[in-house]
Amino acid sequence: MYIKLIYFIISLNLCKISPSGGSDLSVSVTEGDSVTLHIAAEIRKDNDILWKFGTDPAFIARLKINRQIYSTVDGPDGRFRDRLKLDRRTGSLTITDIRSEHAGDYKLEISGEKLTTKMFSVSIYARLPVPVLIFNSSQNSSSQQYCSVLCSVVNVSAVSLSWYKGNSVLSSISVSDLSISLSLPLEVEYQDKNTYSCVINNTISNQTTHLDINTLCQPCEGM
């Protein structure tokens, strides 16, 4: 009985100091934008909040609620210089003008009566270019006049390029390689009254260029 009681007391003490982690969160953001990592938990006056990046044990931001002491650091290589903003009321961390070198894991530690940890995995996507349409007049064997259009983008990765007729996908191509150029052809009649658009998209954003057949896709003189 005595041995069991000692074991129970030790177990309670261990529970007080062991981390209780929330759900890990994945965050996606476009390069050059800002992102805020929200604590989404009730903050107490006795809490000490630390933000860490990657495997570095040093903090990049710190907030002591009761003493209103707060600070941010540039990191050992200066990658966070002039980019970190710490909310003194909520403890949330904002990264401005985010770049590829800021992608990775961010660890939140909230200490007080107990230690709470939470992980944020931040992915950075390059800003998408606007698709460029290249026109080339042609004529098929049945003497019907057609417009051949090539939709192109350069220096892209992890994207899809698609031609739409109204809201329906006509054709699509995807790529995961780095810094590659993509082109996707389309052939339409000059008198076609449908609406066409070329769309490039990734997980979080897209860019669209609309094809105006009447204005931009005209047959050559004499065809």
C-alpha positions, 0 to 999 in steps of 0.5 A: 500500500505504501509503495503504491502511494509513493508511485501515485504521488510521483506520477502526479508530479510528472504530469505537472511538468510533462508537455501537453501538445496541441494539434500540429498545424500546417500553414501555406503562404505565398512568398512576399505575403505575411502569415500569423501563427495564432496561439488559439488558447487562453493566455494567463498572466503567469505565462511565459511564451517562447517561439522557436524555429527549426531545431535551434534551441534558442528562441526567436520571440519571447513574451512574459505576460505578467512583466510585459517583457517581450522581444524578437531576435533575427536568428543566428543567420539574420533571416528574420531581421525586421520580419517578426511581430509579436502580439503582446496581448495574445502572444501570436507571432506574425512573419512579414515579407516571408521568403523561402528561407522561412519555411519549416517548423515553428515551435510554440512553448507556453509555460506556467502551471504546466508546459504546453507545446504546439508545432506549426509547419509553414510551407512557402509557395512562389508567387504565380506569374500571369499566363501569356497567350501566344497567337498563331493563325492557321487553316485546316484542310476543310478550309475552316479558319482556326486560331491556334493559341499557346498559353505559356508560363516560365520559372514555375514549380508545383503548379497546374496549367489548364485551358477552360471552356466556360467552367469546364476543363478542356486540357491540363498539365501539371509539374513538380520540378523546379523552375520549369517552363510550361506551355499548353496549346488550344485551337478554336474557330475564329467565329467561336462564341464560347469563353476560354481562359488559361489558368495556372494554380497551385495549392493556395492561389491561381492566375487567369488570362482570358482569351478574347477571340473577337479582339485578339484572335483574328484571321490573317488578311486574305485567309 
